[in-house]
Amino acid sequence: MESPAPASRVPAIEVARLSTRFGTSLVHEEVNLTVYRGETFALAGGNGSGKSTLLREIIMLQRPAAGGIRLFGQDTASLGDAERDALLRRCGVMFQYGALFSSLTVAENISVPLREHTRLGKDLVREIAEIKIALVDLPAESADKYPNELSGGMRKRAAMARAIALDPEILFLDEPSAGLDPVSAEGIDDLILRLGKLLGLTVFMVTHDLDSLWRVTDRVAVLGNGRILGIGTMEELSRMENPLIQPYFHGPRGRAAGEQTWKRK
């Protein structure tokens, strides 16, 4: 069960009794969770557990079969097009593989949401793109490079810069460290922590990276068998006796990640 939040905490994301089906296949059943403003919240679970599907439903790219989702208190199922667009402008998304446009430079990729959703002039758009590039610790010369000229870690940072182009209130991250070497993955973790504090973001991330879960998150929800198996801090989850959760945290990789976290403290 999810422990009650302090009265001063305001929900940013609320998922209530959500169910998802693909044909006769049940993906989610009666999923409930709340993410509070200002926290870094992660959705964890094994491959095929429906983590990315739930993220897509929250950001209105896909409709659940049943249940409701509220963003900033607004029921996403009842929004008109203008209301939906306004709500999405408050959200930034970094997809698993970056989803950068290969034919555009880094600066042009970051400029896409600015050109689509604002009436800012060309020079100001470029200036904002350069500011976002600096915020994610990319070299200034990266602005005029194409995605295929960047390393995997640099592409992730460029995608992060595009995700924060419109100064979102919630940052959604789908497997932000997937495919990266340990040093690059740790750099992405550090970036998430820094941007969250610097920009006052609520961060909702999907990941199975145990190092990231221990280092970055305030709370984690573990998804399995279509349901939320547990929600809490990593310390709380690692102490749970649920046989479906224990292997996730008490295998060799889970123990190593936890031990490294305690050494840093």
Backbone as CSV, one residue per row, in Angstrom:
resi,resn,N_x,N_y,N_z,CA_x,CA_y,CA_z,C_x,C_y,C_z
1,MET,0.840,-1.199,0.000,0.000,0.000,0.000,0.877,1.252,0.000
2,GLU,0.385,2.285,-0.694,1.125,3.548,-0.738,0.852,4.321,0.535
3,SER,1.909,4.752,1.223,1.741,5.503,2.459,1.162,6.872,2.161
4,PRO,0.333,7.431,3.065,-0.276,8.729,2.808,0.755,9.833,2.727
5,ALA,0.499,10.799,1.854,1.419,11.914,1.670,1.087,13.030,2.646
6,PRO,2.077,13.837,3.009,1.795,15.012,3.832,0.750,15.897,3.167
7,ALA,-0.062,16.564,3.978,-1.163,17.374,3.447,-0.679,18.479,2.528
8,SER,0.575,18.908,2.704,1.087,20.019,1.903,1.466,19.588,0.485
9,ARG,1.515,18.304,0.203,1.935,17.827,-1.101,0.774,17.868,-2.079
10,VAL,1.085,18.350,-3.292,0.057,18.539,-4.316,0.279,17.523,-5.430
11,PRO,-0.752,16.774,-5.810,-0.567,15.787,-6.884,-0.287,16.460,-8.229
12,ALA,0.660,15.901,-8.960,0.904,16.316,-10.339,0.294,15.310,-11.310
13,ILE,0.378,14.026,-10.958,-0.158,12.944,-11.780,-0.975,12.035,-10.872
14,GLU,-2.184,11.714,-11.302,-3.026,10.773,-10.569,-3.563,9.726,-11.534
15,VAL,-3.286,8.483,-11.247,-3.779,7.366,-12.045,-4.711,6.558,-11.159
16,ALA,-5.943,6.361,-11.603,-6.944,5.709,-10.768,-7.632,4.573,-11.519
17,ARG,-7.497,3.367,-10.973,-8.195,2.167,-11.458,-8.020,1.976,-12.962
18,LEU,-6.807,2.179,-13.426,-6.523,2.124,-14.856,-6.325,0.676,-15.316
19,SER,-6.958,0.350,-16.428,-6.791,-0.966,-17.046,-6.472,-0.780,-18.523
20,THR,-5.627,-1.662,-19.044,-5.203,-1.591,-20.447,-5.282,-2.984,-21.057
21,ARG,-5.835,-3.045,-22.243,-5.896,-4.316,-22.980,-5.443,-4.109,-24.412
22,PHE,-4.727,-5.075,-24.937,-4.430,-5.154,-26.360,-5.100,-6.421,-26.872
23,GLY,-6.263,-6.269,-27.470,-7.040,-7.433,-27.860,-7.500,-8.172,-26.623
24,THR,-7.150,-9.449,-26.526,-7.517,-10.235,-25.342,-6.418,-10.224,-24.280
25,SER,-5.302,-9.543,-24.572,-4.172,-9.514,-23.641,-4.327,-8.378,-22.632
26,LEU,-4.285,-8.710,-21.356,-4.395,-7.717,-20.292,-3.009,-7.207,-19.920
27,VAL,-2.798,-5.894,-20.035,-1.509,-5.283,-19.711,-1.527,-4.688,-18.309
28,HIS,-2.559,-3.912,-18.004,-2.720,-3.303,-16.678,-4.110,-3.630,-16.135
29,GLU,-4.184,-3.816,-14.841,-5.475,-4.070,-14.205,-5.559,-3.302,-12.891
30,GLU,-6.455,-2.332,-12.842,-6.703,-1.571,-11.608,-5.420,-0.931,-11.061
31,VAL,-4.694,-0.233,-11.935,-3.465,0.443,-11.512,-3.815,1.781,-10.863
32,ASN,-3.249,2.021,-9.693,-3.442,3.281,-8.971,-2.085,3.819,-8.527
33,LEU,-1.843,5.091,-8.798,-0.637,5.729,-8.261,-0.795,7.245,-8.311
34,THR,-0.050,7.915,-7.446,-0.041,9.374,-7.398,1.399,9.855,-7.355
35,VAL,1.707,10.835,-8.190,3.027,11.470,-8.211,2.835,12.907,-7.760
36,TYR,3.641,13.340,-6.806,3.492,14.669,-6.236,4.462,15.663,-6.863
37,ARG,4.033,16.906,-6.906,4.855,17.947,-7.521,6.211,18.050,-6.825
38,GLY,7.245,18.133,-7.635,8.585,18.321,-7.114,9.341,17.048,-6.812
39,GLU,8.693,15.887,-6.931,9.418,14.656,-6.630,9.917,13.980,-7.902
40,THR,10.913,13.130,-7.722,11.397,12.283,-8.801,10.859,10.889,-8.554
41,PHE,9.987,10.468,-9.433,9.227,9.228,-9.262,9.581,8.293,-10.407
42,ALA,9.804,7.034,-10.102,10.157,6.073,-11.146,9.162,4.925,-11.180
43,LEU,8.955,4.420,-12.375,8.162,3.217,-12.596,9.139,2.130,-13.012
44,ALA,9.219,1.079,-12.208,10.157,-0.007,-12.453,9.395,-1.304,-12.684
45,GLY,10.107,-2.286,-13.199,9.498,-3.587,-13.446,10.217,-4.284,-14.575
46,GLY,9.909,-5.540,-14.766,10.580,-6.326,-15.785,10.160,-5.933,-17.188
47,ASN,10.890,-6.459,-18.168,10.525,-6.224,-19.564,9.132,-6.779,-19.834
48,GLY,8.339,-5.995,-20.557,6.996,-6.438,-20.886,5.966,-6.220,-19.793
49,SER,6.363,-5.497,-18.732,5.420,-5.271,-17.631,4.464,-4.103,-17.889
50,GLY,4.674,-3.365,-18.998,3.756,-2.282,-19.343,4.176,-0.915,-18.859
51,LYS,5.458,-0.750,-18.529,5.928,0.538,-18.006,5.784,1.651,-19.046
52,SER,6.329,1.423,-20.246,6.276,2.459,-21.282,4.852,2.686,-21.777
53,THR,4.042,1.633,-21.763,2.627,1.790,-22.142,1.924,2.734,-21.175
54,LEU,2.176,2.570,-19.885,1.570,3.458,-18.900,2.034,4.897,-19.096
55,LEU,3.310,5.085,-19.385,3.813,6.435,-19.656,3.075,7.051,-20.845
56,ARG,2.921,6.280,-21.929,2.222,6.808,-23.105,0.781,7.170,-22.788
57,GLU,0.157,6.420,-21.906,-1.219,6.749,-21.517,-1.264,8.039,-20.703
58,ILE,-0.288,8.235,-19.835,-0.258,9.447,-19.017,-0.066,10.695,-19.882
59,ILE,0.770,10.576,-20.931,1.014,11.746,-21.787,0.058,11.796,-22.989
60,MET,-1.007,11.021,-22.902,-2.130,11.110,-23.845,-1.788,10.672,-25.269
61,LEU,-0.827,9.780,-25.410,-0.542,9.205,-26.712,-1.349,7.933,-26.946
62,GLN,-1.964,7.449,-25.890,-2.710,6.205,-25.951,-3.796,6.259,-24.886
63,ARG,-4.950,5.670,-25.185,-6.056,5.668,-24.222,-6.131,4.325,-23.498
64,PRO,-6.314,4.347,-22.185,-6.515,3.093,-21.466,-7.913,2.534,-21.750
65,ALA,-8.083,1.264,-21.462,-9.399,0.643,-21.663,-10.390,1.113,-20.603
66,ALA,-9.900,1.399,-19.407,-10.772,1.839,-18.313,-9.935,2.610,-17.312
67,GLY,-10.621,3.333,-16.439,-9.934,4.105,-15.410,-9.655,5.529,-15.864
68,GLY,-9.024,6.292,-14.993,-8.798,7.702,-15.283,-7.390,8.160,-14.975
69,ILE,-6.987,9.234,-15.657,-5.686,9.873,-15.442,-5.920,11.365,-15.309
70,ARG,-5.325,11.960,-14.290,-5.413,13.404,-14.093,-4.002,13.980,-14.090
71,LEU,-3.802,15.039,-14.877,-2.561,15.800,-14.873,-2.868,17.182,-14.329
72,PHE,-2.153,17.581,-13.294,-2.408,18.881,-12.655,-3.888,19.048,-12.329
73,GLY,-4.528,17.964,-11.919,-5.929,18.011,-11.518,-6.923,17.941,-12.650
74,GLN,-6.461,17.887,-13.898,-7.366,17.840,-15.040,-7.519,16.414,-15.562
75,ASP,-8.755,16.014,-15.769,-9.052,14.695,-16.310,-8.672,14.678,-17.786
76,THR,-7.670,13.894,-18.158,-7.160,13.943,-19.522,-8.153,13.403,-20.545
77,ALA,-9.096,12.580,-20.110,-10.057,12.001,-21.052,-11.129,12.999,-21.474
78,SER,-11.297,14.079,-20.721,-12.384,15.017,-20.999,-11.905,16.307,-21.658
79,LEU,-10.639,16.365,-22.071,-10.086,17.603,-22.601,-10.406,17.784,-24.076
80,GLY,-10.687,19.023,-24.461,-10.757,19.367,-25.870,-9.353,19.528,-26.427
81,ASP,-9.252,19.739,-27.729,-7.933,19.821,-28.370,-7.090,20.961,-27.802
82,ALA,-7.694,22.137,-27.622,-6.940,23.288,-27.120,-6.476,23.059,-25.686
83,GLU,-7.348,22.465,-24.864,-6.984,22.180,-23.470,-5.887,21.116,-23.414
84,ARG,-5.992,20.129,-24.278,-4.983,19.070,-24.322,-3.624,19.637,-24.711
85,ASP,-3.608,20.502,-25.727,-2.349,21.103,-26.175,-1.731,21.963,-25.081
86,ALA,-2.581,22.718,-24.381,-2.086,23.571,-23.299,-1.481,22.732,-22.174
87,LEU,-2.112,21.600,-21.887,-1.608,20.731,-20.822,-0.294,20.066,-21.237
88,LEU,-0.217,19.651,-22.487,1.006,19.009,-22.968,2.187,19.973,-22.993
89,ARG,1.916,21.258,-23.149,2.998,22.251,-23.125,3.655,22.318,-21.758
90,ARG,2.970,21.847,-20.740,3.525,21.837,-19.395,4.336,20.570,-19.124
91,CYS,4.437,19.720,-20.142,5.134,18.449,-20.015,6.263,18.360,-21.041
92,GLY,7.403,17.847,-20.620,8.490,17.548,-21.538,8.719,16.053,-21.548
93,VAL,9.041,15.508,-22.720,9.185,14.057,-22.851,10.509,13.725,-23.544
94,MET,11.242,12.793,-22.952,12.409,12.216,-23.619,12.142,10.735,-23.815
95,PHE,12.015,10.330,-25.084,11.719,8.943,-25.386,12.982,8.091,-25.283
96,GLN,12.786,6.763,-25.233,13.880,5.845,-24.927,15.084,6.016,-25.839
97,TYR,14.862,6.138,-27.118,15.991,6.243,-28.050,16.222,7.682,-28.512
98,GLY,15.684,8.620,-27.769,15.912,10.033,-28.061,14.935,10.625,-29.055
99,ALA,14.606,9.841,-30.113,13.661,10.274,-31.153,14.054,11.616,-31.761
100,LEU,15.356,11.849,-31.890,15.819,13.067,-32.547,15.629,12.940,-34.058
101,PHE,15.358,14.053,-34.710,15.234,14.059,-36.162,16.637,14.013,-36.766
102,SER,16.927,12.951,-37.509,18.289,12.739,-38.010,18.725,13.788,-39.019
103,SER,17.753,14.420,-39.691,18.089,15.408,-40.728,18.248,16.812,-40.164
104,LEU,18.047,16.979,-38.851,18.161,18.290,-38.208,19.354,18.307,-37.270
105,THR,19.988,19.448,-37.126,21.066,19.603,-36.152,20.481,19.578,-34.743
106,VAL,21.368,19.524,-33.771,20.926,19.537,-32.377,20.109,20.800,-32.086
107,ALA,20.610,21.951,-32.496,19.888,23.207,-32.255,18.540,23.201,-32.956
108,GLU,18.490,22.664,-34.167,17.221,22.607,-34.900,16.247,21.642,-34.237
109,ASN,16.751,20.535,-33.709,15.888,19.606,-32.975,15.267,20.280,-31.754
110,ILE,16.080,21.012,-31.021,15.578,21.698,-29.825,14.592,22.791,-30.208
111,SER,14.775,23.363,-31.389,13.919,24.457,-31.842,12.532,23.995,-32.270
112,VAL,12.375,22.699,-32.566,11.092,22.206,-33.094,9.916,22.562,-32.187
113,PRO,9.935,22.223,-30.886,8.790,22.597,-30.043,8.619,24.104,-29.882
114,LEU,9.728,24.849,-29.921,9.637,26.300,-29.810,8.960,26.901,-31.032
115,ARG,9.263,26.376,-32.206,8.640,26.880,-33.439,7.178,26.450,-33.528
116,GLU,6.884,25.283,-32.998,5.523,24.756,-33.097,4.569,25.420,-32.110
117,HIS,5.080,25.763,-30.926,4.191,26.212,-29.860,4.362,27.669,-29.461
118,THR,5.298,28.392,-30.082,5.473,29.807,-29.752,5.579,30.627,-31.037
119,ARG,5.563,31.931,-30.876,5.734,32.848,-32.010,7.050,33.613,-31.900
120,LEU,7.996,33.015,-31.234,9.291,33.662,-31.045,10.039,33.768,-32.365
121,GLY,10.837,34.828,-32.496,11.631,35.029,-33.701,12.775,34.042,-33.809
122,LYS,13.317,33.932,-35.010,14.366,32.954,-35.310,15.582,33.125,-34.407
123,ASP,16.009,34.361,-34.193,17.210,34.604,-33.385,16.990,34.202,-31.929
124,LEU,15.807,34.517,-31.399,15.523,34.175,-30.005,15.389,32.660,-29.836
125,VAL,14.790,31.999,-30.806,14.688,30.537,-30.761,16.080,29.923,-30.718
126,ARG,16.972,30.414,-31.552,18.345,29.918,-31.558,19.027,30.160,-30.206
127,GLU,18.813,31.339,-29.637,19.417,31.664,-28.348,18.921,30.716,-27.256
128,ILE,17.617,30.440,-27.264,17.056,29.523,-26.274,17.632,28.125,-26.462
129,ALA,17.761,27.685,-27.718,18.336,26.367,-27.990,19.750,26.270,-27.434
130,GLU,20.530,27.336,-27.585,21.899,27.328,-27.075,21.920,27.301,-25.548
131,ILE,20.958,27.954,-24.919,20.861,27.916,-23.454,20.546,26.498,-22.983
132,LYS,19.617,25.830,-23.674,19.255,24.460,-23.292,20.434,23.515,-23.495
133,ILE,21.197,23.733,-24.547,22.390,22.918,-24.796,23.377,23.065,-23.637
134,ALA,23.552,24.276,-23.168,24.455,24.501,-22.032,23.910,23.857,-20.758
135,LEU,22.594,23.902,-20.585,21.981,23.342,-19.373,22.212,21.841,-19.247
136,VAL,22.306,21.145,-20.387,22.511,19.694,-20.329,23.984,19.324,-20.474
137,ASP,24.857,20.315,-20.361,26.311,20.089,-20.360,26.836,19.525,-21.671
138,LEU,26.259,19.969,-22.775,26.827,19.655,-24.078,27.745,20.797,-24.508
139,PRO,28.829,20.511,-25.221,29.682,21.587,-25.723,28.907,22.499,-26.664
140,ALA,29.249,23.772,-26.683,28.539,24.737,-27.519,28.553,24.339,-28.985
141,GLU,29.656,23.713,-29.434,29.748,23.343,-30.849,28.799,22.200,-31.226
142,SER,28.184,21.560,-30.224,27.206,20.506,-30.509,25.980,21.052,-31.224
143,ALA,25.730,22.342,-31.083,24.520,22.945,-31.644,24.367,22.664,-33.130
144,ASP,25.471,22.662,-33.860,25.404,22.519,-35.314,25.803,21.127,-35.797
145,LYS,25.826,20.184,-34.874,26.097,18.802,-35.255,24.789,18.039,-35.432
146,TYR,24.866,16.977,-36.226,23.709,16.116,-36.444,23.761,14.941,-35.466
147,PRO,22.609,14.343,-35.156,22.592,13.262,-34.169,23.599,12.151,-34.429
148,ASN,23.815,11.802,-35.709,24.748,10.708,-35.996,26.212,11.099,-35.786
149,GLU,26.451,12.352,-35.472,27.809,12.810,-35.166,28.073,12.827,-33.662
150,LEU,27.093,12.412,-32.882,27.195,12.446,-31.428,27.325,11.040,-30.863
151,SER,27.927,10.936,-29.694,27.961,9.669,-28.971,26.571,9.384,-28.401
152,GLY,26.373,8.152,-27.914,25.085,7.795,-27.334,24.704,8.690,-26.168
153,GLY,25.666,8.963,-25.300,25.385,9.827,-24.155,25.050,11.247,-24.566
154,MET,25.736,11.746,-25.585,25.466,13.101,-26.067,24.089,13.186,-26.730
155,ARG,23.679,12.128,-27.433,22.341,12.121,-28.032,21.273,12.158,-26.951
156,LYS,21.504,11.431,-25.856,20.552,11.469,-24.745,20.445,12.885,-24.175
157,ARG,21.580,13.556,-24.050,21.575,14.915,-23.518,20.878,15.881,-24.485
158,ALA,21.091,15.676,-25.793,20.400,16.520,-26.771,18.891,16.312,-26.695
159,ALA,18.471,15.055,-26.523,17.043,14.770,-26.380,16.492,15.391,-25.106
160,MET,17.291,15.408,-24.051,16.877,16.038,-22.801,16.726,17.545,-23.000
161,ALA,17.649,18.143,-23.755,17.562,19.581,-24.018,16.281,19.914,-24.767
162,ARG,15.904,19.069,-25.727,14.647,19.306,-26.440,13.454,19.134,-25.510
163,ALA,13.533,18.168,-24.590,12.426,17.920,-23.668,12.176,19.101,-22.738
164,ILE,13.218,19.890,-22.455,13.034,21.041,-21.555,12.941,22.356,-22.332
165,ALA,12.783,22.285,-23.646,12.770,23.492,-24.478,11.685,24.478,-24.065
166,LEU,10.517,23.970,-23.681,9.383,24.834,-23.350,9.245,25.066,-21.847
167,ASP,10.313,24.815,-21.098,10.303,24.989,-19.635,9.149,24.236,-18.990
168,PRO,9.116,22.903,-19.138,7.998,22.119,-18.606,7.998,22.068,-17.088
169,GLU,6.840,21.682,-16.555,6.719,21.455,-15.120,6.950,19.996,-14.763
170,ILE,6.600,19.106,-15.697,6.859,17.672,-15.522,7.783,17.218,-16.642
171,LEU,8.795,16.455,-16.280,9.702,15.871,-17.261,9.511,14.359,-17.246
172,PHE,9.081,13.808,-18.387,8.893,12.368,-18.532,10.116,11.780,-19.234
173,LEU,10.673,10.731,-18.655,11.875,10.115,-19.193,11.638,8.618,-19.360
174,ASP,11.773,8.123,-20.585,11.590,6.702,-20.846,12.962,6.056,-21.012
175,GLU,13.362,5.268,-20.014,14.657,4.577,-20.011,15.807,5.541,-20.357
176,PRO,16.014,6.569,-19.547,16.999,7.601,-19.903,18.432,7.115,-19.997
177,SER,18.781,6.033,-19.293,20.173,5.567,-19.335,20.339,4.285,-20.140
178,ALA,19.281,3.842,-20.816,19.358,2.582,-21.567,20.407,2.662,-22.670
179,GLY,21.200,1.624,-22.799,22.187,1.536,-23.866,23.471,2.296,-23.627
180,LEU,23.625,2.886,-22.449,24.819,3.680,-22.175,25.821,2.892,-21.327
181,ASP,27.093,3.227,-21.479,28.104,2.642,-20.617,27.939,3.204,-19.201
182,PRO,28.511,2.562,-18.182,28.287,2.997,-16.798,28.640,4.453,-16.528
183,VAL,29.717,4.955,-17.123,30.122,6.349,-16.886,29.094,7.306,-17.484
184,SER,28.665,7.045,-18.712,27.661,7.906,-19.356,26.331,7.830,-18.621
185,ALA,25.963,6.623,-18.160,24.707,6.462,-17.426,24.729,7.253,-16.120
186,GLU,25.866,7.231,-15.438,25.988,8.001,-14.196,25.891,9.497,-14.485
187,GLY,26.440,9.920,-15.628,26.326,11.322,-16.010,24.878,11.733,-16.252
188,ILE,24.081,10.842,-16.843,22.665,11.136,-17.053,21.937,11.212,-15.712
189,ASP,22.271,10.308,-14.792,21.682,10.375,-13.448,21.970,11.726,-12.795
190,ASP,23.226,12.153,-12.871,23.612,13.441,-12.281,22.843,14.585,-12.934
191,LEU,22.648,14.496,-14.250,21.922,15.538,-14.976,20.465,15.597,-14.531
192,ILE,19.836,14.445,-14.362,18.445,14.407,-13.905,18.319,15.064,-12.534
193,LEU,19.235,14.721,-11.637,19.207,15.312,-10.299,19.383,16.827,-10.356
194,ARG,20.326,17.268,-11.170,20.628,18.705,-11.231,19.489,19.492,-11.872
195,LEU,18.954,18.986,-12.975,17.861,19.695,-13.638,16.609,19.724,-12.761
196,GLY,16.367,18.625,-12.066,15.199,18.598,-11.185,15.248,19.692,-10.143
197,LYS,16.430,19.868,-9.539,16.583,20.902,-8.508,16.625,22.297,-9.118
198,LEU,17.384,22.453,-10.197,17.567,23.766,-10.810,16.270,24.328,-11.380
199,LEU,15.482,23.472,-12.021,14.276,23.922,-12.711,12.992,23.649,-11.918
200,GLY,13.122,23.054,-10.753,11.943,22.769,-9.939,10.997,21.779,-10.599
201,LEU,11.560,20.758,-11.259,10.758,19.828,-12.039,10.155,18.720,-11.185
202,THR,9.018,18.232,-11.640,8.534,16.918,-11.248,9.057,15.966,-12.315
203,VAL,9.698,14.890,-11.907,10.283,13.944,-12.867,9.570,12.599,-12.740
204,PHE,9.072,12.096,-13.870,8.472,10.765,-13.923,9.302,9.948,-14.893
205,MET,9.982,8.942,-14.397,10.868,8.177,-15.258,10.518,6.699,-15.244
206,VAL,10.654,6.091,-16.408,10.521,4.648,-16.562,11.924,4.087,-16.688
207,THR,12.278,3.130,-15.845,13.621,2.563,-15.921,13.678,1.216,-15.239
208,HIS,14.588,0.380,-15.688,14.903,-0.854,-14.964,16.339,-0.816,-14.461
209,ASP,16.974,0.368,-14.576,18.361,0.547,-14.144,18.393,0.708,-12.623
210,LEU,18.872,-0.310,-11.931,18.853,-0.283,-10.470,19.747,0.804,-9.894
211,ASP,20.872,1.095,-10.553,21.730,2.184,-10.081,20.982,3.505,-10.109
212,SER,20.257,3.760,-11.209,19.477,4.990,-11.319,18.384,5.039,-10.267
213,LEU,17.717,3.923,-10.046,16.644,3.894,-9.053,17.161,4.262,-7.668
214,TRP,18.310,3.742,-7.305,18.866,4.058,-5.989,19.376,5.491,-5.914
215,ARG,19.955,5.993,-6.992,20.632,7.294,-6.935,19.692,8.471,-7.100
216,VAL,18.664,8.324,-7.927,17.931,9.487,-8.421,16.562,9.675,-7.781
217,THR,15.890,8.594,-7.418,14.465,8.676,-7.115,14.141,9.049,-5.669
218,ASP,12.980,9.682,-5.527,12.380,9.864,-4.204,11.500,8.663,-3.862
219,ARG,10.704,8.224,-4.856,9.852,7.051,-4.673,9.815,6.243,-5.976
220,VAL,9.480,4.972,-5.835,9.440,4.058,-6.969,8.178,3.211,-6.863
221,ALA,7.525,2.973,-8.000,6.423,2.015,-8.077,6.916,0.821,-8.888
222,VAL,6.703,-0.365,-8.378,7.105,-1.587,-9.078,5.870,-2.181,-9.746
223,LEU,5.951,-2.348,-11.059,4.842,-2.856,-11.856,5.114,-4.307,-12.236
224,GLY,4.119,-5.157,-12.027,4.268,-6.563,-12.390,2.936,-7.261,-12.396
225,ASN,2.780,-8.224,-13.280,1.512,-8.948,-13.413,0.330,-7.995,-13.603
226,GLY,0.605,-6.872,-14.257,-0.463,-5.928,-14.573,-0.849,-4.995,-13.446
227,ARG,-0.201,-5.123,-12.305,-0.587,-4.329,-11.134,0.621,-3.631,-10.515
228,ILE,0.341,-2.659,-9.661,1.391,-2.050,-8.848,1.646,-2.974,-7.660
229,LEU,2.840,-3.524,-7.600,3.179,-4.471,-6.538,3.590,-3.769,-5.251
230,GLY,4.107,-2.557,-5.385,4.519,-1.800,-4.213,4.983,-0.414,-4.606
231,ILE,4.824,0.543,-3.710,5.280,1.918,-3.923,5.995,2.386,-2.663
232,GLY,7.149,3.002,-2.832,7.866,3.541,-1.685,9.253,3.974,-2.081
233,THR,10.051,4.315,-1.097,11.462,4.598,-1.364,12.157,3.278,-1.700
234,MET,13.336,3.363,-2.251,14.069,2.142,-2.565,14.373,1.351,-1.287
235,GLU,14.668,2.058,-0.204,14.917,1.369,1.063,13.676,0.606,1.507
236,GLU,12.501,1.243,1.399,11.248,0.588,1.799,10.947,-0.619,0.917
237,LEU,11.128,-0.458,-0.392,10.833,-1.556,-1.305,11.788,-2.730,-1.093
238,SER,13.046,-2.429,-0.813,14.019,-3.506,-0.629,13.743,-4.328,0.621
239,ARG,12.937,-3.776,1.550,12.588,-4.506,2.767,11.265,-5.260,2.658
240,MET,10.544,-5.028,1.550,9.244,-5.694,1.394,9.426,-7.191,1.202
241,GLU,8.505,-7.968,1.741,8.592,-9.422,1.676,7.789,-10.002,0.517
242,ASN,7.228,-9.150,-0.319,6.478,-9.629,-1.482,7.399,-10.477,-2.357
243,PRO,7.057,-11.747,-2.611,7.949,-12.614,-3.396,8.127,-12.168,-4.840
244,LEU,7.235,-11.298,-5.328,7.384,-10.783,-6.684,8.334,-9.587,-6.738
245,ILE,8.526,-8.919,-5.602,9.414,-7.762,-5.535,10.827,-8.175,-5.125
246,GLN,10.937,-9.122,-4.221,12.238,-9.480,-3.655,13.303,-9.826,-4.696
247,PRO,12.984,-10.632,-5.717,14.049,-10.953,-6.688,14.605,-9.728,-7.404
248,TYR,13.752,-8.704,-7.549,14.177,-7.495,-8.249,15.242,-6.749,-7.455
249,PHE,15.125,-6.773,-6.135,16.027,-5.994,-5.287,17.108,-6.826,-4.610
250,HIS,16.912,-8.134,-4.551,17.839,-8.942,-3.767,18.685,-9.886,-4.620
251,GLY,18.600,-9.759,-5.946,19.539,-10.461,-6.802,20.899,-9.793,-6.721
252,PRO,21.914,-10.372,-7.346,23.276,-9.800,-7.280,23.346,-8.342,-7.726
253,ARG,22.643,-7.997,-8.832,22.692,-6.616,-9.321,21.989,-5.676,-8.357
254,GLY,20.868,-6.107,-7.810,20.138,-5.264,-6.864,20.929,-5.004,-5.608
255,ARG,21.564,-6.060,-5.075,22.375,-5.882,-3.855,23.556,-4.967,-4.120
256,ALA,24.202,-5.135,-5.288,25.360,-4.298,-5.611,24.975,-2.837,-5.737
257,ALA,23.838,-2.557,-6.401,23.394,-1.175,-6.557,23.074,-0.554,-5.212
258,GLY,22.412,-1.302,-4.336,22.082,-0.792,-3.021,23.314,-0.525,-2.181
259,GLU,24.284,-1.441,-2.241,25.516,-1.265,-1.478,26.294,-0.036,-1.944
260,GLN,26.335,0.187,-3.255,27.030,1.368,-3.782,26.363,2.649,-3.286
261,THR,25.033,2.636,-3.212,24.307,3.827,-2.721,24.662,4.126,-1.275
262,TRP,24.682,3.095,-0.453,24.995,3.314,0.963,26.428,3.802,1.129
263,LYS,27.344,3.361,0.258,28.731,3.820,0.353,28.837,5.312,0.040
264,ARG,27.963,5.803,-0.850,28.022,7.230,-1.214,27.481,8.126,-0.109
265,LYS,26.646,7.563,0.764,25.984,8.383,1.786,26.926,8.691,2.939
